[in-house]
Amino acid sequence: MSLQSHIVELRRRHEALEKEIEREQLHPRTDEQKLHELKRKKLHIKDELSKLKQPETLH
């Protein structure tokens, strides 16, 4: 997998998690543990994206 396709996939997963978080927050009986886990995964992806983009900004 090329770096660019990996970044695209991470962005797709980040967006999917964002939508899942929104759905969970709208649910009348929000599962706080599930919500916390989704946010943790989303943050992990965001951190990974930042690390992958970092070399691009150095040029």
Beta strands, then each sheet from edge to edge (+ up, - down):
end
